[in-house]
Amino acid sequence: MVNTGTPKFAAQAIRKAAEIEWKPLHILSSVGNSVGAALKPAGLENAKDIVTDFYIEDPIDPQWKDDSGYQQWVAFMDKHYPEGDKTDAGNAYGPSNAATVVQVL
């Protein structure tokens, strides 16, 4: 199953597949693969074995804890959006694009 839904609808598809005990190879596009916005609401136990195509640094992956870009993002979130969910990839997407534009300009 290729799931290209936005987080709300991706979560619904993940939950429904679990409810009906359907266990296909589930490929989840980058649009809906946020841990905070899709996988947690779907139930992390239901997201086991899903394959994703995430193309930016996952904000909850511990391998980035010493990365300067990650640390800048955390500082940005702490200052400008302290109530923001750091497990929601949507909160990493905007600043990542902005940093790219700044570097290009």
N, C-alpha and C positions, 0 to 999 in steps of 0.2 A: 504494500500500500504506500503510495506516495502522497504525503499530506502537505499541502501548500497553504494551509489555513493560517490566518492571523492567530495570535495567542489564544483568544477566547475560543475560537472554533477548533483550533488544534487540540486544546485541552478537552473539549467535548468529544472529539473523535477518539482521543486516547482513552478517555473514560468509557465511552461506549464499547470500544473494542474489548476492553477489560471486562465490562459487564457481560458481554455475550461470549466471553472466553475465546475470542478470535485472536490468534497470535501469528499474524503474517510478518514477513520482513517489513518493518515499518520505517520508512524513510521520511524524516521530518525536515522540511526546508528551513532555511535560516529565518524566514519571516516569522515562524511560530515556535522557534525552539528555545525561547527564554525560560530559564529555570524558574525565575520568580513569577513571570506572567503566564506561563503555560504548563510547565511540568509540575510545579507544586500544586496549582489548582486541580490538575488532572489526577494527582496522587503520585508521588514519586515512585511508589511500588508499581504503578501501572506503566511507568515510562521506562522500565528496565528493558534493555536490549534494543532501544530505539536508536537508529543511525541518523545522524544529523550532518548538515553541510555548513556549519557555522564558519564564518570567514573572518571574524575578528576575535581578539583575545577574550575568552570567556571570563567575565569578571569574578567568578567564584573559583576558578582554577588556581590552586596554590602555587603553580609553577611561575605565575606572574608577580608574586608578592614583592620581589626585589627589582622588577622592571620599572624604569623611570617613567614610562608612559602610564603604566598602571598606577604608580604612586601619585602622578599628577592628576589623574582622573579621580582618585580617592580624595585628594585635597580639594579638587573642584566640587565634588559631591558634598563633602563635609562643609564647605563654605557656602555654596549656592543652593544646595538641595539636600539638607541634612536629613529630612524625613524620607528621602528617596530610597527605594528598594535597590540595594546594590546587587541583588541576584536577578534583577530584571534587565535583560540584555538591551532593552530599549533605552535604558538610562546610560548605557555605554556607547550606543550607536551614534547619537547626536554629537557628543564631544569628540568622538573619533573622527567623524566627518569634518567637524570644525577644525580640528588639528591638522588634518590633511589639507584643507583649503588654505589655512594659514601658511603651511609649509610651501605649498605651490605658489602662493602669491609672493 
